[in-house]
Amino acid sequence: MTQPEAHRTEFFLRYMKRLASICLAGLVPALCYGVLTAWDREGQHERLQLGILLLSPIILTLGLAWVLFSRRGVSITNDDPALQAVAKDEFRRLNAMRAFRVAFLIVMVVQLPLAWLLGLRPSPDSLAHMGTFTWFIGAIAFLSAFLFFDRD
């Protein structure tokens, strides 16, 4: 299936935004599961934790199936000129750098309250929880900021 160059470039832009949105939607339940795991020591919310744990792969699987189905048979190769144009677009790279700066700032601001909250519930896993939360918060902040800056 051949498409005009401008239409194909728009297709790749929409395709990449959908993939980023699906990744963001899959990361949020995983972060919620981590929060419940870190602060629920008595096991009061085990069923909720299991539901949230199962929600992330379901969102990712259904979302990726939807994105792949929305391609409608369009083949995507790495040496496609439209894909290369989207990857080398200066505006998108600038938006990615802005999103990276926003995510870095959010991670730095969140570190002190996160360390204080995890220090209130001392356990041997506090350091692992802090590293995991930092990673998830950074990834969610980056994807959210990128999708915000890259909107039409």
C-alpha positions as a Markdown table, in Angstrom:
| # | Residue | x | y | z |
|---|---|---|---|---|
| 1 | Met | 0.0 | 0.0 | 0.0 |
| 2 | Thr | 1.6 | 3.3 | -1.1 |
| 3 | Gln | 0.7 | 6.6 | 0.4 |
| 4 | Pro | 1.6 | 10.2 | -0.4 |
| 5 | Glu | 4.7 | 11.4 | 1.6 |
| 6 | Ala | 2.8 | 14.0 | 3.7 |
| 7 | His | 0.0 | 11.5 | 4.6 |
| 8 | Arg | 2.6 | 8.9 | 5.5 |
| 9 | Thr | 4.4 | 11.3 | 7.8 |
| 10 | Glu | 1.2 | 12.2 | 9.5 |
| 11 | Phe | 0.5 | 8.5 | 9.9 |
| 12 | Phe | 3.9 | 8.0 | 11.6 |
| 13 | Leu | 3.3 | 10.9 | 13.9 |
| 14 | Arg | -0.1 | 9.6 | 15.0 |
| 15 | Tyr | 1.3 | 6.1 | 15.4 |
| 16 | Met | 4.1 | 7.3 | 17.7 |
| 17 | Lys | 1.8 | 9.4 | 19.8 |
| 18 | Arg | -0.5 | 6.4 | 20.2 |
| 19 | Leu | 2.4 | 4.2 | 21.3 |
| 20 | Ala | 3.5 | 6.8 | 23.8 |
| 21 | Ser | 0.0 | 7.1 | 25.2 |
| 22 | Ile | -0.4 | 3.3 | 25.6 |
| 23 | Cys | 3.0 | 3.1 | 27.4 |
| 24 | Leu | 1.9 | 5.9 | 29.7 |
| 25 | Ala | -1.4 | 4.2 | 30.4 |
| 26 | Gly | 0.4 | 1.0 | 31.2 |
| 27 | Leu | 2.9 | 2.7 | 33.6 |
| 28 | Val | 0.3 | 4.4 | 35.8 |
| 29 | Pro | -1.3 | 1.2 | 37.2 |
| 30 | Ala | 2.1 | -0.3 | 37.8 |
| 31 | Leu | 3.0 | 2.8 | 39.9 |
| 32 | Cys | -0.3 | 2.5 | 41.8 |
| 33 | Tyr | 0.5 | -1.1 | 42.6 |
| 34 | Gly | 3.9 | -0.1 | 43.9 |
| 35 | Val | 2.4 | 2.6 | 46.1 |
| 36 | Leu | -0.1 | 0.1 | 47.6 |
| 37 | Thr | 2.6 | -2.5 | 48.1 |
| 38 | Ala | 4.9 | -0.1 | 49.9 |
| 39 | Trp | 2.3 | 1.3 | 52.3 |
| 40 | Asp | 0.0 | -1.6 | 52.9 |
| 41 | Arg | 1.9 | -3.8 | 55.4 |
| 42 | Glu | -1.2 | -5.4 | 57.0 |
| 43 | Gly | -2.5 | -6.9 | 53.7 |
| 44 | Gln | -5.8 | -5.0 | 53.9 |
| 45 | His | -5.8 | -4.4 | 50.1 |
| 46 | Glu | -4.6 | -7.6 | 48.6 |
| 47 | Arg | -7.5 | -8.0 | 46.2 |
| 48 | Leu | -7.0 | -4.4 | 45.0 |
| 49 | Gln | -3.3 | -5.0 | 44.6 |
| 50 | Leu | -4.0 | -8.1 | 42.5 |
| 51 | Gly | -6.5 | -6.2 | 40.3 |
| 52 | Ile | -4.1 | -3.3 | 39.7 |
| 53 | Leu | -1.2 | -5.7 | 39.0 |
| 54 | Leu | -3.3 | -7.4 | 36.3 |
| 55 | Leu | -4.6 | -4.1 | 34.9 |
| 56 | Ser | -1.2 | -2.9 | 33.5 |
| 57 | Pro | -0.5 | -5.9 | 31.2 |
| 58 | Ile | -4.2 | -5.9 | 30.1 |
| 59 | Ile | -3.9 | -2.2 | 29.2 |
| 60 | Leu | -0.6 | -2.7 | 27.4 |
| 61 | Thr | -1.8 | -5.8 | 25.5 |
| 62 | Leu | -5.1 | -4.3 | 24.3 |
| 63 | Gly | -3.6 | -0.9 | 23.6 |
| 64 | Leu | -0.8 | -2.4 | 21.5 |
| 65 | Ala | -3.3 | -4.6 | 19.7 |
| 66 | Trp | -5.4 | -1.5 | 18.9 |
| 67 | Val | -2.3 | 0.4 | 17.7 |
| 68 | Leu | -1.2 | -2.5 | 15.5 |
| 69 | Phe | -4.8 | -2.9 | 14.2 |
| 70 | Ser | -5.0 | 0.8 | 13.4 |
| 71 | Arg | -2.0 | 0.5 | 11.0 |
| 72 | Arg | -4.4 | -1.3 | 8.5 |
| 73 | Gly | -1.7 | -3.2 | 6.8 |
| 74 | Val | 0.8 | -0.4 | 6.3 |
| 75 | Ser | 4.3 | -1.8 | 6.5 |
| 76 | Ile | 6.8 | 0.0 | 8.6 |
| 77 | Thr | 10.5 | -0.4 | 7.8 |
| 78 | Asn | 13.4 | 1.3 | 9.5 |
| 79 | Asp | 14.7 | 2.8 | 6.3 |
| 80 | Asp | 11.4 | 4.4 | 5.4 |
| 81 | Pro | 12.1 | 8.1 | 4.4 |
| 82 | Ala | 8.9 | 9.3 | 6.2 |
| 83 | Leu | 9.9 | 7.5 | 9.4 |
| 84 | Gln | 13.4 | 9.0 | 9.2 |
| 85 | Ala | 11.9 | 12.5 | 8.6 |
| 86 | Val | 9.7 | 12.1 | 11.8 |
| 87 | Ala | 12.7 | 10.8 | 13.8 |
| 88 | Lys | 14.9 | 13.7 | 12.7 |
| 89 | Asp | 12.3 | 16.4 | 13.0 |
| 90 | Glu | 13.8 | 19.3 | 14.9 |
| 91 | Phe | 10.5 | 20.3 | 16.6 |
| 92 | Arg | 10.0 | 16.8 | 18.0 |
| 93 | Arg | 13.5 | 16.7 | 19.3 |
| 94 | Leu | 13.1 | 20.0 | 21.0 |
| 95 | Asn | 9.9 | 18.8 | 22.6 |
| 96 | Ala | 11.7 | 15.7 | 23.8 |
| 97 | Met | 14.4 | 17.8 | 25.3 |
| 98 | Arg | 11.8 | 20.0 | 27.1 |
| 99 | Ala | 10.0 | 16.9 | 28.3 |
| 100 | Phe | 13.3 | 15.5 | 29.6 |
| 101 | Arg | 14.0 | 18.7 | 31.5 |
| 102 | Val | 10.5 | 18.7 | 33.0 |
| 103 | Ala | 10.8 | 15.0 | 34.0 |
| 104 | Phe | 14.2 | 15.7 | 35.6 |
| 105 | Leu | 12.8 | 18.6 | 37.6 |
| 106 | Ile | 9.8 | 16.6 | 38.8 |
| 107 | Val | 12.1 | 13.7 | 39.9 |
| 108 | Met | 14.3 | 16.1 | 41.8 |
| 109 | Val | 11.3 | 17.8 | 43.5 |
| 110 | Val | 9.7 | 14.4 | 44.4 |
| 111 | Gln | 12.9 | 12.9 | 46.0 |
| 112 | Leu | 12.7 | 14.7 | 49.4 |
| 113 | Pro | 9.0 | 14.0 | 50.1 |
| 114 | Leu | 9.4 | 10.4 | 48.8 |
| 115 | Ala | 12.4 | 9.8 | 51.1 |
| 116 | Trp | 10.6 | 11.3 | 54.0 |
| 117 | Leu | 7.5 | 9.1 | 53.4 |
| 118 | Leu | 9.5 | 5.9 | 53.0 |
| 119 | Gly | 11.5 | 6.8 | 56.1 |
| 120 | Leu | 8.3 | 6.8 | 58.1 |
| 121 | Arg | 7.8 | 3.1 | 57.4 |
| 122 | Pro | 11.3 | 1.7 | 57.8 |
| 123 | Ser | 11.9 | -1.6 | 56.1 |
| 124 | Pro | 14.7 | -3.3 | 54.2 |
| 125 | Asp | 12.8 | -2.7 | 51.0 |
| 126 | Ser | 12.6 | 1.1 | 51.3 |
| 127 | Leu | 15.6 | 1.7 | 49.1 |
| 128 | Ala | 14.3 | -0.6 | 46.4 |
| 129 | His | 10.9 | 1.1 | 46.6 |
| 130 | Met | 12.5 | 4.5 | 46.3 |
| 131 | Gly | 14.4 | 3.5 | 43.2 |
| 132 | Thr | 11.4 | 2.0 | 41.6 |
| 133 | Phe | 9.2 | 5.0 | 42.4 |
| 134 | Thr | 11.8 | 7.3 | 41.1 |
| 135 | Trp | 12.0 | 5.4 | 37.8 |
| 136 | Phe | 8.2 | 5.2 | 37.4 |
| 137 | Ile | 7.7 | 8.9 | 38.2 |
| 138 | Gly | 10.4 | 9.9 | 35.8 |
| 139 | Ala | 9.0 | 7.8 | 33.0 |
| 140 | Ile | 5.4 | 9.0 | 33.6 |
| 141 | Ala | 6.6 | 12.6 | 33.8 |
| 142 | Phe | 8.6 | 12.3 | 30.6 |
| 143 | Leu | 5.8 | 10.7 | 28.6 |
| 144 | Ser | 3.2 | 13.1 | 29.9 |
| 145 | Ala | 5.3 | 16.2 | 29.2 |
| 146 | Phe | 6.3 | 14.9 | 25.8 |
| 147 | Leu | 2.7 | 14.2 | 24.8 |
| 148 | Phe | 1.7 | 17.7 | 26.2 |
| 149 | Phe | 4.5 | 19.5 | 24.3 |
| 150 | Asp | 4.0 | 17.5 | 21.1 |
| 151 | Arg | 0.3 | 18.2 | 20.8 |
| 152 | Asp | -1.0 | 19.8 | 17.6 |
